[in-house]
Amino acid sequence: MLKYIVLALVGIGIYIGVTYKDQIEDLTDSRSFEDVQDVFEDVSDKASDTASELSDKFEELKQ
């Protein structure tokens, strides 16, 4: 019986999370953190690309 109660509570939690996702994100202000993370990933990708380009140029000059 206990596992049915647990399953019901998990189901209710999932339903609430899916239904009120936008409101929950607004309350916790997690969208701004996602924006910061996206910018950080973009910058790190550009830095990685630049580093690989510099490495390639160095290898060309070495030969």
DSSP file (Angstrom, degrees, kcal/mol; ACC not computed):
  #  RESIDUE AA STRUCTURE BP1 BP2  ACC     N-H-->O    O-->H-N    N-H-->O    O-->H-N    TCO  KAPPA ALPHA  PHI   PSI    X-CA   Y-CA   Z-CA
    1    1 A M     >        0   0    0      0, 0.0     4,-1.6     0, 0.0     3,-0.3   0.000 360.0 360.0 360.0 -36.6    0.0    0.0    0.0
    2    2 A L  H  >  +     0   0    0      1,-0.2     4,-2.3     2,-0.2     5,-0.2   0.880 360.0  54.7 -63.9 -38.5    2.9    2.3    0.8
    3    3 A K  H  > S+     0   0    0      1,-0.2     4,-2.4     2,-0.2    -1,-0.2   0.822 105.2  53.9 -68.2 -27.8    4.4    2.0   -2.7
    4    4 A Y  H  > S+     0   0    0     -3,-0.3     4,-2.3     2,-0.2    -1,-0.2   0.869 108.7  49.0 -70.3 -36.2    1.0    3.0   -4.2
    5    5 A I  H  X S+     0   0    0     -4,-1.6     4,-2.5     2,-0.2    -2,-0.2   0.919 112.1  48.5 -66.9 -42.6    1.0    6.2   -2.1
    6    6 A V  H  X S+     0   0    0     -4,-2.3     4,-2.5     2,-0.2    -2,-0.2   0.926 111.9  49.0 -62.9 -45.1    4.6    6.9   -3.1
    7    7 A L  H  X S+     0   0    0     -4,-2.4     4,-2.5     1,-0.2    -1,-0.2   0.897 111.0  50.5 -61.4 -40.8    3.8    6.4   -6.8
    8    8 A A  H  X S+     0   0    0     -4,-2.3     4,-2.5     2,-0.2    -2,-0.2   0.913 111.1  48.3 -64.1 -42.3    0.7    8.6   -6.5
    9    9 A L  H  X S+     0   0    0     -4,-2.5     4,-2.4     2,-0.2    -2,-0.2   0.896 112.0  48.8 -65.5 -40.0    2.8   11.4   -4.9
   10   10 A V  H  X S+     0   0    0     -4,-2.5     4,-2.5     2,-0.2    -2,-0.2   0.918 111.8  50.0 -64.1 -43.1    5.5   11.1   -7.6
   11   11 A G  H  X S+     0   0    0     -4,-2.5     4,-2.4     2,-0.2    -2,-0.2   0.909 111.0  48.3 -61.5 -42.9    2.8   11.2  -10.3
   12   12 A I  H  X S+     0   0    0     -4,-2.5     4,-2.6     2,-0.2    -1,-0.2   0.904 111.2  51.4 -64.6 -40.9    1.3   14.3   -8.7
   13   13 A G  H  X S+     0   0    0     -4,-2.4     4,-2.4     2,-0.2    -2,-0.2   0.904 110.6  47.6 -62.9 -41.9    4.7   15.9   -8.5
   14   14 A I  H  X S+     0   0    0     -4,-2.5     4,-2.5     2,-0.2     5,-0.2   0.918 111.7  50.8 -64.7 -43.4    5.4   15.3  -12.1
   15   15 A Y  H  X S+     0   0    0     -4,-2.4     4,-2.7     1,-0.2     5,-0.2   0.928 112.3  46.2 -59.9 -46.0    2.0   16.6  -13.1
   16   16 A I  H  X S+     0   0    0     -4,-2.6     4,-2.6     1,-0.2    -1,-0.2   0.912 112.7  51.1 -64.1 -41.9    2.6   19.8  -11.1
   17   17 A G  H  < S+     0   0    0     -4,-2.4    -2,-0.2    -5,-0.2    -1,-0.2   0.892 114.7  41.9 -63.1 -40.5    6.1   20.2  -12.5
   18   18 A V  H >< S+     0   0    0     -4,-2.5     3,-0.7     2,-0.2     4,-0.2   0.905 118.3  45.5 -73.3 -41.6    4.9   19.8  -16.1
   19   19 A T  H 3< S+     0   0    0     -4,-2.7     3,-0.3    -5,-0.2    -2,-0.2   0.913 124.3  30.1 -69.8 -43.8    1.8   22.0  -15.7
   20   20 A Y  T 3X S+     0   0    0     -4,-2.6     4,-2.4    -5,-0.2    -1,-0.2  -0.048  79.4 125.3-109.7  31.1    3.4   24.9  -13.8
   21   21 A K  H <> S+     0   0    0     -3,-0.7     4,-2.4     1,-0.2     5,-0.2   0.911  75.3  47.1 -57.9 -47.6    7.0   24.7  -15.3
   22   22 A D  H  > S+     0   0    0     -3,-0.3     4,-2.2    -4,-0.2    -1,-0.2   0.910 113.2  47.9 -64.3 -42.7    7.1   28.3  -16.4
   23   23 A Q  H  > S+     0   0    0      2,-0.2     4,-2.3     1,-0.2    -1,-0.2   0.895 111.8  50.4 -65.6 -38.9    5.7   29.7  -13.2
   24   24 A I  H  X S+     0   0    0     -4,-2.4     4,-2.4     2,-0.2    -2,-0.2   0.915 110.7  49.2 -65.0 -42.5    8.2   27.6  -11.1
   25   25 A E  H  X>S+     0   0    0     -4,-2.4     5,-1.4     1,-0.2     4,-1.1   0.882 110.6  51.1 -65.1 -37.1   11.1   28.8  -13.3
   26   26 A D  H  <5S+     0   0    0     -4,-2.2    -1,-0.2     2,-0.2    -2,-0.2   0.908 111.2  48.1 -65.0 -41.1   10.0   32.4  -12.8
   27   27 A L  H  <5S+     0   0    0     -4,-2.3    -2,-0.2     1,-0.2    -1,-0.2   0.900 118.4  38.8 -66.9 -40.3    9.8   32.0   -9.1
   28   28 A T  H  <5S-     0   0    0     -4,-2.4    -1,-0.2    -5,-0.2    -2,-0.2   0.565 100.4-136.6 -86.9  -7.8   13.2   30.4   -8.8
   29   29 A D  T  X5 +     0   0    0     -4,-1.1     4,-0.6    -5,-0.2     3,-0.3   0.869  52.8 147.4  55.7  40.3   14.6   32.8  -11.4
   30   30 A S  H  >< +     0   0    0     -5,-1.4     4,-1.8     1,-0.2     5,-0.1   0.653  53.7  73.7 -81.6 -14.8   16.4   29.8  -13.0
   31   31 A R  H  > S+     0   0    0     -6,-0.5     4,-2.3     1,-0.2    -1,-0.2   0.883  92.6  54.3 -66.3 -36.6   16.2   31.2  -16.5
   32   32 A S  H  > S+     0   0    0     -3,-0.3     4,-2.2     1,-0.2    -1,-0.2   0.889 107.3  50.9 -64.9 -36.7   18.8   33.8  -15.9
   33   33 A F  H  X S+     0   0    0     -4,-0.6     4,-2.4     2,-0.2    -1,-0.2   0.881 109.1  51.4 -65.8 -37.2   21.2   31.0  -14.7
   34   34 A E  H  X S+     0   0    0     -4,-1.8     4,-2.4     2,-0.2    -2,-0.2   0.893 109.1  50.8 -65.9 -39.1   20.4   29.1  -17.9
   35   35 A D  H  X S+     0   0    0     -4,-2.3     4,-2.2     2,-0.2    -2,-0.2   0.916 110.9  48.2 -63.7 -43.1   21.2   32.2  -20.0
   36   36 A V  H  X S+     0   0    0     -4,-2.2     4,-2.5     1,-0.2    -2,-0.2   0.904 111.4  50.4 -63.3 -41.5   24.5   32.6  -18.1
   37   37 A Q  H  X S+     0   0    0     -4,-2.4     4,-2.4     2,-0.2    -2,-0.2   0.897 109.5  51.0 -64.8 -39.8   25.4   29.0  -18.7
   38   38 A D  H  X S+     0   0    0     -4,-2.4     4,-2.2     2,-0.2    -2,-0.2   0.914 111.4  47.3 -63.0 -42.9   24.6   29.3  -22.4
   39   39 A V  H  X S+     0   0    0     -4,-2.2     4,-2.6     2,-0.2     5,-0.2   0.914 111.5  51.3 -64.4 -42.7   26.9   32.3  -22.8
   40   40 A F  H  X S+     0   0    0     -4,-2.5     4,-2.5     1,-0.2    -2,-0.2   0.905 110.2  49.0 -61.3 -41.6   29.6   30.6  -20.8
   41   41 A E  H  X S+     0   0    0     -4,-2.4     4,-2.3     2,-0.2    -1,-0.2   0.900 111.1  50.2 -65.3 -40.0   29.4   27.5  -23.1
   42   42 A D  H  X S+     0   0    0     -4,-2.2     4,-2.4     2,-0.2    -2,-0.2   0.928 112.3  46.8 -62.6 -44.8   29.5   29.8  -26.2
   43   43 A V  H  X S+     0   0    0     -4,-2.6     4,-2.5     1,-0.2    -2,-0.2   0.911 112.5  49.2 -64.9 -41.9   32.6   31.6  -24.9
   44   44 A S  H  X S+     0   0    0     -4,-2.5     4,-2.2     2,-0.2    -1,-0.2   0.872 110.5  51.2 -67.5 -34.7   34.3   28.3  -24.0
   45   45 A D  H  X S+     0   0    0     -4,-2.3     4,-2.5     2,-0.2    -2,-0.2   0.922 111.1  47.9 -64.7 -43.3   33.5   26.9  -27.5
   46   46 A K  H  X S+     0   0    0     -4,-2.4     4,-2.6     1,-0.2    -2,-0.2   0.902 111.9  49.9 -64.4 -39.7   35.0   30.0  -29.2
   47   47 A A  H  X S+     0   0    0     -4,-2.5     4,-2.4     2,-0.2    -1,-0.2   0.897 110.9  49.5 -65.2 -39.4   38.1   29.8  -27.0
   48   48 A S  H  X S+     0   0    0     -4,-2.2     4,-2.3     2,-0.2    -2,-0.2   0.912 111.5  48.8 -65.5 -42.2   38.5   26.1  -27.8
   49   49 A D  H  X S+     0   0    0     -4,-2.5     4,-2.3     2,-0.2    -2,-0.2   0.919 112.2  48.7 -63.0 -43.2   38.2   26.9  -31.5
   50   50 A T  H  X S+     0   0    0     -4,-2.6     4,-2.6     1,-0.2    -2,-0.2   0.902 110.4  51.3 -63.7 -41.4   40.7   29.7  -31.3
   51   51 A A  H  X S+     0   0    0     -4,-2.4     4,-2.2     1,-0.2    -1,-0.2   0.901 110.8  47.9 -63.5 -40.9   43.1   27.5  -29.4
   52   52 A S  H  X S+     0   0    0     -4,-2.3     4,-2.3     2,-0.2    -1,-0.2   0.878 111.3  51.0 -69.2 -35.8   42.8   24.7  -32.0
   53   53 A E  H  X S+     0   0    0     -4,-2.3     4,-2.5     2,-0.2    -2,-0.2   0.923 111.2  48.0 -64.8 -43.3   43.4   27.3  -34.8
   54   54 A L  H  X S+     0   0    0     -4,-2.6     4,-2.5     1,-0.2    -2,-0.2   0.887 110.8  51.6 -63.5 -38.1   46.5   28.6  -33.1
   55   55 A S  H  X S+     0   0    0     -4,-2.2     4,-2.2     2,-0.2    -1,-0.2   0.909 110.3  48.6 -64.7 -41.7   47.7   25.1  -32.6
   56   56 A D  H  X S+     0   0    0     -4,-2.3     4,-2.1     2,-0.2    -2,-0.2   0.915 111.6  49.3 -64.1 -42.8   47.2   24.4  -36.3
   57   57 A K  H  X S+     0   0    0     -4,-2.5     4,-2.5     1,-0.2    -2,-0.2   0.903 110.2  51.6 -63.0 -40.8   49.0   27.6  -37.2
   58   58 A F  H  X S+     0   0    0     -4,-2.5     4,-1.8     1,-0.2    -1,-0.2   0.907 109.2  50.0 -62.1 -42.0   51.9   26.7  -34.9
   59   59 A E  H  X S+     0   0    0     -4,-2.2     4,-1.1     2,-0.2    -1,-0.2   0.878 110.6  50.4 -65.1 -37.0   52.2   23.3  -36.5
   60   60 A E  H  < S+     0   0    0     -4,-2.1     3,-0.4     1,-0.2    -2,-0.2   0.916 111.7  47.0 -66.5 -42.5   52.3   24.8  -40.0
   61   61 A L  H  < S+     0   0    0     -4,-2.5    -1,-0.2     1,-0.2    -2,-0.2   0.806 106.1  60.3 -69.0 -28.2   55.0   27.3  -38.9
   62   62 A K  H  <        0   0    0     -4,-1.8    -1,-0.2     1,-0.2    -2,-0.2   0.818 360.0 360.0 -67.7 -31.8   57.0   24.5  -37.4
   63   63 A Q     <        0   0    0     -4,-1.1    -1,-0.2    -3,-0.4    -2,-0.2   0.474 360.0 360.0 -82.3 360.0   57.3   22.6  -40.6
